[in-house]
Amino acid sequence: MPVFLNAHDADFENAFAALLGAKREDSPDVDHIVAGIIADVRKRGDTALIELTEKFDRLALTPETLRFSTEEIATLVAQVPDNERAALELSAARIQDYHARQMPSDETWTDDTGAMLGWRWSPVSAAGLYVPGGLASYPSSVLMNAIPAKVAGVERLAIAVPTPDGQANPLVLLAAQLSGVDEVYRIGGAQAIAALAYGTETIAPVDKITGPGNAFVAAAKRRVFGKVGIDMIAGPSEILVIADASQNPDWIALDMLSQAEHDESAQSILITNDAGMAHAVSAAIDKHLQTLERRKIAGASWRNFGAVIIVPDLDRAAELSNRIAPEHLELCVEDPDALSQKITHAGAIFLGAWTPEAIGDYVGGPNHVLPTARSARFSSGLSVMDFVKRTTLAKMTPEALRTIGPTAETLAISESLEAHGLSVRARLDHLND
């Protein structure tokens, strides 16, 4: 059954700490398997990739058919109904517009010594996006990963999407097309991550890998980190709703179920200062679980990981929210803007009753790839910034070096790094000749 907590109770802190520390995902120890797969792909390249794809996806490929051809993509994309195409196009346009505003600016200035200082931003040269495969794959994730990369200026973007039994999702390929993806490969699992990181005869390596996946994909991303950059290791989805007595409990119930239906390990939490709202939302969830298509998944999530917390006021709600650091936070209160000013840790905030989290999944504009498992305390959702890197700039004039050079020399000597100090002293002596 979901957990019901009341901040007035004497044992609340212990119960809340238990809620925060509860393990929500069954992560099998697959690292040794993944290590073998990566080593195999590194050693045998395309041959290993083809054998593993036949083993896991029941699909026989050749080096020539690892990649979708332009003609194959066009044929599949033509199958997308007009209404779904229009929906993807609107979503892509809004995501593009939002992320274009994230582009950072280069800066340079001259300080009071006459030295020129600054930085400039440049994109990674190539990025790889992993997309969970089959007909259940999500085109929205393609848009959310690929568009920021292209906005950042990534020159080459490759997608790996498994096609079990040869089944491809036309919407995923349309999303790739709309996002400006350059290459789409029909491979998946740890072997796809290995191929993107190290390259094969057919697939050139990339500099950064993003995108969600199962335990094997997550373990592979951990193993290749350092050789390439990665976005994050995402856990099960989660939502926290803060609601007051003015809200519609049925709407809140549906918002909570929108995350519960993702995964049996997903988590939905309600914090409210109104006991009546707490019971009304819980009752509404139970009602919807009788008819929801994915009720088996959503029901397991709600029973095993759901929580309702009653607090004395919204200030306490904000305090608890910051300790939870949720992936998604809905502020369903009369003054969401004021309450949002008290929130310091959240992946994404949805302000007011008319902003369901599902809008953020598809068409709001901000990215839906967000930190989970309380990692919003120290990290952010995917953005353009994940596909650019900063290079610092410094240019000394003779006078600037004369002013600050002796300090560098002093510090070098104190660290017993003689050549460091001498490299500065040689120039200072030249100035004094």
N, C-alpha and C positions, 0 to 999 in steps of 0.2 A: 504494500500500500504506500501511496505517497506520504511524505513526512509532513506533519503539521507542527509548527513551532510557534511559540508565543514569547515575545521579548520580555514579557513581564515575569515569566517563570524563573524560578531560582536556578534551574539547571540549564538555562538557555544557552549560555556560552559554551558549555561542553557539547550540547546537541548541535549547535551551529558549527563548531569546530569539526565535529564528526561529518557534518554535511559537506564542508569544504574539503575534507580529506578523503572522501569516499572515492574509491577507484571505479571508474565508469566503463572502461573498455577492457575487453579480454584481448590482450596483446600477446599472441603466441610467440615463443622464442624462435624466430625464423632467421636470426642473424647468420647462423652458420650455413644455412641453405643459401641465403642471399650472397654470402661471401663466395661460395662456390660458383654461383651463377655469374657474378661479376668477373671472377677470374677466368671463367670459361669464355665469356664474350671478349674479354681483353686478349685472350690467347688465340681464339679461333674466329673472331670477327663474325662476318655474315653467316658462316656455316653454323656456329653456335646459335646465333639469333634465329635462324630458320628452323633448326631442330627444336629449340625451346618453344617457338611459336606453334609448331605442329603438335608438340606434346601438350601444351597448356590451352591453346585456342582451337585445336583440331583444324588447323588451316595450313595447307601446303603452299609455301611461297618459294620464290627464287630471288636472287639479288635484284632482278629486274622488276619484280612485283612487290618488293618491300614497300615501295612508295606508291601512293595513289597517283595515277596519271591525271593530267588535265582533263582528258576526255571522261575518265571515270567519275571525277568530281562533278563535271558538268551534268552527266547523266543522272547522278544521284540528287544533285541540288534541284534539278528540274522536277523532282517528285514532291518537293515541299509545297504544301497548299498555300494559296495566296495569303490567307489570313495569318498563318504562322510566319511566312516570309515578312509580312508587314510588321508583325510584332518584333521579330528579331532586328529588323532595320531600325525601328524606333528605339529599341533598347540599345543597339550599337551606337546610334547617334548621341543618345544621352550620356552613355558611358564615355564616349570620345570627348564630348564637350566638358564633362566634369574633370577628366584626367588631364586635358590640355591645360587647365588652370593650375595644375600642380607643378608644371615645369619650373625648376629653379633657375635663378639668374646667375650668370658669371659676374664676378666683382673684382675690381682692382682699385687701389688707392695709393697715394704717396704719404708716408708718415712724416713726422717732424724731423727725422734724420735725413730725409730725401730718398729712403728706400721705397721701392715699389713692391707692394704686397697684394695678394689676392688669391683667387681660386677660379677654376673653370670646371664645368660639368661636361662629361661625354658619356655616350651610351655604351653598354657592353656590345660587342660585335655580333654575338649570336646567342640566342636563347632557345631553350627547349621547353615545351609545355606538355605535361602529361595529362591526358584526358581518360578517365575511366571509360571502358568500352562497352560494346554491345548496344542493344536498342534502349537500354536504361541510362545511357550516358547523357550528360547535361550540356546542351549547347550554351546555356548561360555562363557556365564556367569557362568555356572557350573565350567568350567575349571579355569576361572579367580578367583573364590572364593575358590574352593576346593584345587587346587594345592598349593597355598601359605600356606594353613593350614597344609597340609601334609608335605610340605618341612620343616615347622617350627617344626614338630614333634608332632602335635596334635594326641593324641592316638585314639580318637573317633570322627568321623565326621558324622553328621546326616543331611539329606536333607529333606526338606518339599516341595513337588511339587503337587499342586492341579491337579486333573484329572477330569475336568467337564464332566459329562455324561460318565465317565469311560475312556475318551480319554487320552492316555499317548503318549508322544513323545519319540520314540525309541532313537533318537539322544541324548536327555537329559540323558537317562539311560546309554547309552554308554559313554557319557562324565563323568558321575558319576563313572562308572566302571574304566575308564582310570585314573581318579584322585585319586582312592583309597578310595572312599566314603564307609563307613561301613554300613549305614542304610539309606533307602529311604522310606519316608512316603507319602502317597497320600492324603495329607491334605493341606489346604491353608488358606489365610486370617488371620485376627487377632487371630483366634482360633489356628492356627499353631504356631504363635509367642508365644502365651500363653503357649502352650504345651511344646515348646522348652525351654522356660524360667523357668517354674514352674514344669514341668513334669506331667505325668498322670500315671495310673496303667501300661500302656504299653510303654510309651515313657519316658526315663530317661532325666532329665534336662541337659542343657549344660551350659557352662561358657560364651560363646560369640555367638552372632547371626550376620550374615552378609547376604547381598543380597538385591536386589531391590524388590519393590512391589508397590501396589496402595496406595491410601490415608489411607485405613484401616490398611494395613501392616505398613506404616510409623507411624501412630498414635500409633499402638501397640508397635513398637520398642521404641518410645519415652517413653511410659508408663513402659516398663520393664527395661529400662536403669537404672542401679544401682543394680538391682537384677542380671543382666548379663551385659556384655559389648556389644556394638553394633559398627558397622563400621561407618556409617554416615546416615543422612537422605538426600537422593539424590533427587534433583529436575529434571526438564526436561533437556534433553541433549542440548549441545551448542557447537558451533565451531566458532573460529575467524581465519580468513585467512589474513595474511599480504602479499601483493603481489606487485611487481614492474612491470615495463613495459616489462620485458623480459619473462613474463610467458604466458602460454596457457590459455586464458579465459575460454575455454570450460572445461578444467580439473578442474579449480577452481570452476566453476559453479556446476559441479558434486560433488565435495568435500563438498560444502555447502549444496547441496540437500541431501547428505548422512546423514546429521544430521536432516535436516528438515523432512525427511520421517519417522523419529522415532515417532514423536508426534506433534500434532497441537500446543503444547506449546513449542516446541524446538526452538532454536534460531541460526541463521547463520548470521555472521557479516563479512564484507570485509573491510579492511583498506588498502588503496593504495595511493601512491604518484603520480599516473598517472590517470588523468580524463578519458582518453580513455579506460584504463583497467576497470575502474569502470563501464562505460556504456556497455562495451563488455561483462563483466561478468553478469550484470543484464539482458542483452538481451539473453544470453545463458541460463540463468535460466528460463526465460519465455518460450524459445523454448522447453527445456526439460520437462517443466511442462505440455506440450500438450500431451506427450506420456508416461510419467512415470507411472508405475503401481500404486504407492501410491500417485498420484498427488493430490488427494483431501486432504490428510494429509499434504503433503509437501507444497502444495499451500497455505493452511491456515497458516502454520508456517511462510512461507516467507512473505505473505501479512501482517500478524499481528505483527510479531516480527523481521523480517529481517531488516538489516541495511547495508548501504554502506557509508564509511567515507573517504573523500579525505583529505590528509595531505600534508604539504609542503615537508617532508622528512621522512626517515625511523626512525630517532631518535624520531620524534614526534609519529610515529606509535608505537614504543616500549613503549613510555610513556603512551599512551592511552591503550595499551594492558595490562600494569601492573595495570592500574586502573580497567579494566574490569575483570582481573584475570580469564581468560576463562578455562573451562574444557579441551577443545582441542584447541591447537594453531598450525596452520600450518605456517611455514615461507617459503613462495614461493618467494624467492628473489635470486639474483645472489650469495650472500655470506651469506647463512643462519647461518653458524657457528659464524660469527662475530656478527650478529644481536642477536643471542641467548644469547650472553654474557650480553646483556642489558635487558634481561627478568628475572624478579625476582618472578613473580606470574603467574603460569600456572600449570594446572593439569598434562598435558603431552604436549611436544613439538615435532613436526614432521618437520624434517629439509630437506628442498629442495623439488623441484618439483616432485621428484620420490618417495616421501614418503606420500602417501595419508593417511588420518586418518583411513580409513577402514582397512588398514594393522594392525594398533594398536588394532582394535576391535577383530581381529581374530588370527593373526599368527606372529605379530612382536616380542612378548615376554614380554614387559612391560604390567602391568595390565591395563584393560580398566575400572575398577571401580574407578572413579575419582571424585574429589570435584566439585560441581556445584554451581550456584548462587553466584559467587564471593568468595566462601569459600576457593579457592586456595590461598587466601591471608594468611591463617593461618592453612591450613591442606593439607594433601597429599593423593595420591591415595592408594588403598588397596595394602598391601605388606605382606611379612613374618612378619614384625614388628607388624602387627595387631594381630598376634597369639602367640606372645611371650611376656613375661614380665621380667623386670630386678629386681633382688634382690641384694641389696648392702651388702658388707661384711666389717667387721672391727674386728681386733684382736689386743688388747693392750698387750704389755709386761709390766712388772713392771716399767721399766725405762721410757717407753712411757707414762704410766699413771702418773708417777712422774713429767714428763715434762709438759703435757697438762692438767692433772687433776685439778690443782688449778684454771685454767681458767674456766673450766666447773663449778666448785664449786662457783666461783664468780658470774657467770651469773645466776646460779640457785637461789642464794640468792637475786640477783637483781630482779628476777621475783617472789619472795616470794614462791618458791617451795622447801620447807625445805627438804623433803625426797630425792629430786633429789640431792641436795648438800651433804646430809649425806651419800648417797650411794657411792659417790666418796670419801668423807672424811674418811669413815671407812676403805677403802682400803689404802689410803695414810697414815693413822695412823698406819696401820699394817706394812707398809713398814718401818716406822720410829721406830718401837719397837726394 
